[in-house]
Amino acid sequence: MKPNKYALPRILLIWMCFSMVTAQEGAGRLRRFERGSDRRGSSRESREPSGESKSSRSSTADSLTAELIETLIFRPIVYGLAAGGEYAYDLSENRRPGDPMFPMLRFDVGAQYISSDISALGYGFEAGQGVLAADFRHTFYRDRLFEDTLHQFQLHALYRMAAHRRTQVDIALGAMTLHGEDTQTAFSVGMPMRYWPSKSLGVELRPLWAFFSDGTLMDVSAGLLLRHEHSSIHLGYRWVERGNESLSGPRIGMSFRF
């Protein structure tokens, strides 16, 4: 049986068409993430308020509700922040260079795998003393297929607290900037946490939310810390989501403390 002389060109044509369709499915992933997603279809119908007048409530019930809110919510938060900060100050005064809790200077570097075409590199600095510190982080995303790049910058002031001598909880307030085709900046808030069950092993969780005009960007990192003297190896995962777009994937990195 003679081979068909048109078989090879047909196979090549089919393969090229399939490759183009597959590439278009992931086209501009960094650009879609940068621009956010359209959420107009998820709006809920407004509801009319009930006809019951609030003025009918007694002043006794109002005062009781206010007292419960102050007792169960406001006071525990204020006292918790004050007590956690005081404990953190005592621990930081007695820390030794290289201790994982409340570093005076910390430098991080890491890499993240997102897909076969998209990866990320990042670094960060944390500097402070006692309960107050400043944190700066930069992540560089690159799409090799479409030659797109996206920069994420984070700058936060930290209020550092201690739940006990092996647990650190921070409150982060600051801003996040996305720089690609355009530059966008939004207010961001987070609560980094670290727990050290032993001197050589720790767990870190870094949740962060940035409130852009078209929706919220969530950036959460979680992983294990393998410590050796002044340094630690990070093994974990990073979730970065904005609307329907995601730049999530496993992450590996190192940190150095002083």
N, C-alpha and C positions, 0 to 999 in steps of 0.2 A: 504494500500500500504506500503510495507516494505521499510525502508530507505536504501539507497545504502551505504554499509560499506566503499566504497572507496571515497565517496563524500567529507568528511572532509579532508583527506590527499590531494586530488586534489585541494581543495580550498586553503589550506595552501601553496602548491607548487606554485600555480598561484600568490598568494599574495607575496611570497618571490621573485619570478622572477620580478614582477612589481616594488618592492621596490629597487631591485638591479639596474634596468634600470633607475629609477628615480634618484637614488643616483649618477649614473655615469654621468648624465647630468650636475651636478654641481661639478663634481670631480675637485679638485685642483684649485678652483677659485682664491685663494690667490697666488698660484704658477703661474697661467697664467697671473695674473696681474703683478706679480714681473718680469716675463720674457718679458712682452710686447707682441705685436702681429706682425704677418708677414704682411707687407704691400707691398710686391713685386708686387702683382697684380694690385696695384693702380698707378703704375708709368705711366707717360704720355710720349708720343712719342716726341722726340726732333724735333724742327723745325729749318730749316735753316734761318739765318738772311736774311732780304730783301736785295736786291742788291743796294738799294739806299745808297749812301755814305753820312756819317754824315759830312764829310768835306765841303759839299756844303752849309751847314747852315751858315748864316751870323753871324759875331761876335756880331752884334747888338742884334740879337735874343737871343744869348747865355747870354749876359750880362743882358738882360731884364729878362730872366728866373731865373738867379741867384739872381737878386734883388728881384723878387717876392717871391722866396723860403725863402730868408732871412727875408723879411718883413712880410710874412704871416705865416711862420712856426717857423723859428729859434728864432726871437726876442720875439714873444709871449710866447714861451716855457721858454726861459731864464728869461724874466721879470716875468712870472707867478711863476716860482720856487722861485725867489728872493722875490717877494712880498708876496707869501704864507708863506715862511719861516719867513719873518720879522713879519708878523701878528701873526704867531704861537708863536714866541718868546715873543711878547708883552702879549699875552693871558696867556702863561705859567708863566710869571713873576707875574701875578696877580691872579693866580688860588688858590683855597683853597683845603686843603686835602679832597680827596673823589670826587672832580669834575671829570666828565667823560672825559673831554678834556685834552690831554697831561699829562697823569699820570706819576709820577716819578717811580712808581712801580705798576705793574698789574699782577695778578695771575689768570689764567683760568683753569677750569676743566670741563670735559663734557663727555657724552656718546652718541654713535651713533648706531642706529639700521639699519642693512644692509639687512639681511635675517633671516630666522628662525634658521640658523646655524652659521651665521657670525655676529659679533658685534665688536665695537671698543670703546676703552677708551682713553682719551687724557688729556694732561695738557700743560700749556705754561706759560712763563714768559716774560714780557716786562719791561725793565728798561732804564731810560734815563732822560734827562732834556732839556727843550726847544725843539729845532728842531731835535736833534739827540737822537737816542735810539737804543737798541739791543733787538731782539726778538728771543726766542727759543721755539720750540714746538715739542712734542713727541706724536705720535698716535700709539697705540698698537692694531692690528687686530688679531682676533682669530677665527678660523674655528673649531667648536666643533665636526663636523662630521668626518673630516679627521685629526684632531689634528694638524693643521697647524697654524703657527703664522707669522706675518709680522710686522716689526717696520718701522715707517716713522719718520725721524728726519728733522726738519727745523731750520736753523740758518740764520738770516737776520739782516743787518744793516738798520735802518729806518731813512729816512729824512721826518720829520713831518711838514705838512703845514696846513693852515687854509684858507678855502674859505670865511667864515665869522664866527662869534662867536659861532655858533652851528654846524659847519661842519668841520671835520678833514679829511684830505687826506694825506696818507703816500706813499712814494716810498720805496719799499723793494728790496734790492739786497743781494743775499747770495747763499746758497746751500741747496739742499735737498738730503737726503740719505735714501735708502731703504735697509733694512737688513732682509733677510729671509734665504733661502738656500745660497745666495751669498750677497755681499755688493756692492751697486751701488751708486755713487754720481754724481750729475749733478748741473750745474749752474741754479739758479732760480731767478725769478723776479715777483714782485706783486705790487698791489696798494690797500691796505686796506683803507676803507672809513667808516665813522660814521656820522650820522646826528641825532640831537636831536631836534625834534619839540617842546618838552616840557621837563621839568626837570625829569619827571618820565618815559618817553617813548623815545626810540631811535631805529634807524635802522642801521644795520651793514652789510657791504659787504666786503668779503675778497677774491678777485681773485688772484690766484697764478699759475704760469707756470714754470715747470722744464723741461730742455731740455736734455733728455737722448740720448744716441747714436742711439737708435732704434726708437725714436719718442718723442713727447712732452707729459708730464703728466700734466693734468689740475686739479687743486684743488680749488674749489670755495665754500665758505660758505656764506650763507645769512640768516638773521633772525631778529627778534624783540628783543629789550633789555628793560626789565622792571626793572627800577632802584629804589633802596631804599638806601639812604645815600651812604655808601662806597661800596655797592655791587649791582650786576645786575643779573637777570635771563635771559638766552638766550634760545629762542625758534626758531628753524629754520630748514634748510636743508643744507646738504653738498654734493656737486657733486665731486667725485674723479674718473677720467677717464684716461685710458691709452690705446690708440689704440681701440680695440673692447671690452676691459674689463672695468668693472665699479664696484666701491665700494661706491656707493651713497646711501643715506638714510637720514631720519629725525634725528635731533640732538637736545639735550637738555644739558644745562650747566649753570655754574655760573662763575662770575668774581668778583674779589675784587681789589679795587684801593686805592692807598695812594699818 
